Amino acid sequence: MSLSPEADSRSLSAIASIAWEAVIPAGTHWSGILRRGLALRIVDIEGGANLSAVFHRQEDPLERYNMADTLKAQHTAHLTRGHVLYTDMGRVIASITADTLGWHDALGGVGDAALFERKYGRSSYQAERNDMIRNGRDSLVLELAKYGLSARDLAGNVNFFSKVAPDEQGALDFVTGHSRPGSAFDLRFEMNALAAFSTAPHPLDPNPAYTPKPVKLIAYRAYPADGAAPDDDLCRRACPENVRGFINTDRLFA
């Protein structure tokens, strides 16, 4: 199945029943436990957002999102509708079931304190209060610490709403203006997951000013927690590897 950005950007369907909503302010971070069958509609409110994300299995955080396996299994270098996020145990932790954007970065990583200081200068909470500069790596580590994890548990991340593309020399270039106001995607959880998010700018964003953007989370129930994605589900049937990945995941809950 081809999953090109042009072919697979789709309008979002209406949500029948919203469980809860939250806004992650610009340059801040959030985490939570998201149960199997729950979905998040994630919205770029103002345009130009970057949402760095990491995912761990709730019951055993040693199992976590694996970037290399995710891209290799689905023969892709970016994520969009129909793609899933694999763990390092060959199971599916989440699926992208709808997407108006068509491209989310899985390669660019996350910026740390040294990078952000070089790009944006030094600031502190005492001087800036809530407008202080927060880098993505420390933000994610702070959220993981709430669940007894540490920096050693920080694996590769996804950068939702961002796009990086290779130039003629193979270097990754950040694509400015990629995500517009109202861009959104649906992320459905196939396992009980610990998710940690940061709205700090993408590490390759060339903007010399620190201008993070907020995102909105809208949670809804995609299927019952004791159920599973149907056999004809787009993400399950996108490729043979995904069929096997969903079988491995369903056996965990059998």
C-alpha positions as CSV (number, residue, x, y, z in Angstrom):
1,M,0.0,0.0,0.0
2,S,1.3,3.4,-0.9
3,L,1.2,6.0,1.9
4,S,2.3,9.2,0.1
5,P,1.5,12.5,1.8
6,E,-0.7,13.6,-1.1
7,A,-2.7,10.4,-1.2
8,D,-3.2,9.9,2.5
9,S,-4.0,13.3,3.9
10,R,-7.7,13.1,4.8
11,S,-10.4,15.2,6.4
12,L,-11.0,14.2,10.0
13,S,-14.3,12.6,10.9
14,A,-16.5,13.9,13.6
15,I,-16.0,12.7,17.1
16,A,-19.1,11.1,18.6
17,S,-18.2,11.5,22.3
18,I,-15.2,13.5,23.8
19,A,-13.7,12.0,27.0
20,W,-11.6,15.1,27.8
21,E,-9.7,17.9,26.3
22,A,-6.4,19.7,27.2
23,V,-4.1,22.3,25.8
24,I,-0.3,22.0,26.1
25,P,0.9,25.6,26.1
26,A,3.7,26.7,23.9
27,G,7.1,25.6,25.1
28,T,5.8,23.4,27.9
29,H,5.3,19.6,28.4
30,W,2.7,17.0,29.3
31,S,2.4,13.3,30.1
32,G,-0.3,10.8,30.8
33,I,-1.4,7.2,30.8
34,L,-3.5,6.5,27.7
35,R,-5.4,3.2,27.7
36,R,-5.8,0.7,24.9
37,G,-8.6,1.8,22.6
38,L,-8.4,5.5,23.5
39,A,-7.5,8.0,20.7
40,L,-6.2,11.5,20.8
41,R,-7.0,14.1,18.1
42,I,-4.0,16.4,18.3
43,V,-4.4,19.9,16.8
44,D,-1.9,22.5,15.8
45,I,-3.8,25.5,17.1
46,E,-1.8,28.4,15.6
47,G,0.3,26.7,12.9
48,G,4.0,26.0,13.1
49,A,3.8,23.7,16.1
50,N,6.2,20.9,16.9
51,L,5.2,18.1,19.3
52,S,8.0,15.9,20.4
53,A,6.7,12.6,21.8
54,V,8.0,9.4,23.4
55,F,5.9,6.4,24.3
56,H,6.4,3.5,26.8
57,R,4.3,0.5,27.7
58,Q,2.6,1.4,31.0
59,E,2.9,-2.0,32.6
60,D,6.6,-2.5,31.6
61,P,8.3,0.8,30.6
62,L,11.4,-1.2,29.3
63,E,9.2,-1.7,26.3
64,R,9.0,1.5,24.3
65,Y,8.6,3.1,20.9
66,N,11.3,2.1,18.5
67,M,12.0,4.5,15.7
68,A,14.2,2.2,13.6
69,D,11.8,-0.7,13.7
70,T,8.8,1.6,13.0
71,L,10.4,3.0,9.8
72,K,12.0,-0.3,8.6
73,A,8.9,-2.4,9.0
74,Q,6.8,0.0,7.0
75,H,9.4,1.0,4.4
76,T,9.1,4.7,5.1
77,A,11.1,7.7,6.4
78,H,8.1,9.7,7.7
79,L,4.8,9.0,9.4
80,T,1.2,9.7,8.3
81,R,-2.2,8.1,8.1
82,G,-2.1,4.3,8.0
83,H,1.3,4.1,9.7
84,V,1.8,2.6,13.2
85,L,4.3,3.1,16.0
86,Y,6.2,-0.1,16.9
87,T,7.8,-1.0,20.2
88,D,11.1,-2.8,20.5
89,M,9.1,-6.0,21.1
90,G,7.5,-5.9,17.7
91,R,4.1,-4.7,19.0
92,V,2.0,-1.7,18.0
93,I,1.8,0.9,20.7
94,A,-0.2,3.5,18.6
95,S,-1.7,4.0,15.1
96,I,-2.2,7.1,13.0
97,T,-5.8,6.7,11.9
98,A,-6.4,10.1,10.4
99,D,-4.1,13.0,9.3
100,T,-4.7,16.3,7.5
101,L,-1.0,17.0,7.2
102,G,0.5,14.0,5.5
103,W,4.1,14.1,7.0
104,H,5.4,13.9,10.5
105,D,9.1,13.7,11.3
106,A,10.6,10.5,12.8
107,L,14.3,11.3,12.2
108,G,15.1,14.8,13.6
109,G,15.5,13.9,17.3
110,V,15.0,16.4,20.1
111,G,17.0,19.5,21.1
112,D,18.9,19.6,24.4
113,A,20.0,22.5,26.7
114,A,23.3,23.1,24.9
115,L,21.7,23.3,21.5
116,F,18.9,25.6,22.7
117,E,21.4,27.9,24.4
118,R,23.5,28.3,21.3
119,K,20.4,29.0,19.2
120,Y,18.3,31.1,21.6
121,G,20.6,32.3,24.4
122,R,20.3,31.7,28.1
123,S,17.3,32.3,30.2
124,S,16.0,31.2,33.6
125,Y,12.6,30.9,35.4
126,Q,13.6,33.6,37.8
127,A,14.2,36.1,35.0
128,E,11.5,35.0,32.5
129,R,8.9,33.2,34.7
130,N,6.7,31.1,32.4
131,D,8.4,32.6,29.3
132,M,11.6,30.8,30.0
133,I,13.3,28.8,27.2
134,R,12.6,25.0,27.7
135,N,14.4,22.5,25.6
136,G,12.7,19.3,24.3
137,R,15.0,16.8,25.9
138,D,14.8,18.1,29.4
139,S,11.0,18.6,29.1
140,L,10.6,14.9,28.2
141,V,12.9,13.7,30.9
142,L,11.0,15.8,33.5
143,E,7.7,14.1,32.4
144,L,9.2,10.6,32.5
145,A,10.6,11.3,36.0
146,K,7.0,11.5,37.2
147,Y,6.7,7.8,36.6
148,G,10.0,6.7,38.0
149,L,11.9,6.9,34.8
150,S,15.1,8.9,34.0
151,A,17.2,10.2,31.1
152,R,18.5,6.7,30.4
153,D,14.9,5.7,29.5
154,L,14.6,8.4,26.8
155,A,14.7,6.7,23.4
156,G,14.1,8.1,19.9
157,N,11.2,10.4,19.6
158,V,8.6,11.5,17.0
159,N,8.2,15.1,16.0
160,F,4.6,15.5,15.1
161,F,3.6,18.5,12.8
162,S,7.3,18.8,11.6
163,K,8.8,17.9,8.3
164,V,12.5,17.3,7.4
165,A,13.6,16.4,3.9
166,P,17.0,15.4,2.5
167,D,18.8,17.8,0.2
168,E,21.1,16.7,-2.7
169,Q,23.9,16.0,-0.3
170,G,21.7,13.9,2.0
171,A,21.5,16.4,4.8
172,L,18.2,16.9,6.5
173,D,16.5,20.3,5.9
174,F,13.7,21.6,8.1
175,V,10.6,22.5,6.0
176,T,9.3,25.8,7.3
177,G,5.5,26.6,7.1
178,H,4.7,22.9,6.9
179,S,1.9,22.8,9.5
180,R,-0.9,25.4,9.2
181,P,-3.4,26.4,11.8
182,G,-5.9,23.6,12.4
183,S,-3.7,20.8,11.1
184,A,-4.5,17.7,13.0
185,F,-4.1,13.9,13.2
186,D,-5.7,11.1,15.2
187,L,-3.4,8.8,17.3
188,R,-5.1,5.7,18.5
189,F,-3.5,3.7,21.3
190,E,-3.2,-0.1,20.9
191,M,-1.5,-0.7,24.2
192,N,-1.8,0.9,27.6
193,A,0.9,3.6,27.1
194,L,2.8,6.3,29.0
195,A,3.0,9.2,26.6
196,A,5.3,12.2,27.2
197,F,5.0,15.3,25.0
198,S,7.0,18.6,24.6
199,T,6.0,21.6,22.5
200,A,9.5,22.9,22.3
201,P,10.7,23.8,18.8
202,H,12.2,21.2,16.5
203,P,16.0,21.0,16.8
204,L,16.5,21.7,13.1
205,D,14.1,24.7,13.0
206,P,16.2,27.5,11.5
207,N,14.2,30.3,13.2
208,P,16.6,32.2,15.4
209,A,13.8,33.3,17.7
210,Y,12.3,31.0,20.3
211,T,8.7,30.8,19.1
212,P,7.1,27.5,20.3
213,K,3.4,26.9,19.6
214,P,0.6,25.3,21.6
215,V,-1.3,22.1,20.7
216,K,-4.6,20.8,21.7
217,L,-5.4,17.2,22.8
218,I,-9.0,15.9,22.4
219,A,-9.4,12.4,23.8
220,Y,-12.1,10.0,22.6
221,R,-12.8,6.3,22.8
222,A,-12.0,4.6,19.4
223,Y,-13.0,1.1,20.6
224,P,-13.6,-0.6,24.0
225,A,-10.5,-1.2,26.1
226,D,-11.2,-5.0,26.0
227,G,-11.5,-4.9,22.2
228,A,-9.1,-4.5,19.3
229,A,-8.8,-2.7,16.0
230,P,-11.0,-4.5,13.5
231,D,-9.6,-6.9,10.9
232,D,-10.3,-4.5,8.0
233,D,-8.6,-1.5,9.9
234,L,-6.5,0.6,7.6
235,C,-3.5,0.6,9.9
236,R,-3.7,-3.1,10.5
237,R,-3.9,-3.9,6.8
238,A,-1.4,-1.3,5.5
239,C,1.3,-3.9,5.1
240,P,2.0,-7.5,6.0
241,E,4.3,-6.4,8.8
242,N,1.5,-4.4,10.4
243,V,-0.8,-7.5,10.3
244,R,1.8,-9.4,12.3
245,G,2.4,-6.5,14.7
246,F,-1.3,-6.2,15.5
247,I,-1.4,-10.0,16.1
248,N,1.5,-9.7,18.5
249,T,-0.2,-6.8,20.3
250,D,-3.6,-8.5,20.5
251,R,-2.0,-11.6,22.1
252,L,-0.8,-9.5,24.9
253,F,-4.4,-8.7,25.8
254,A,-5.9,-12.1,25.0
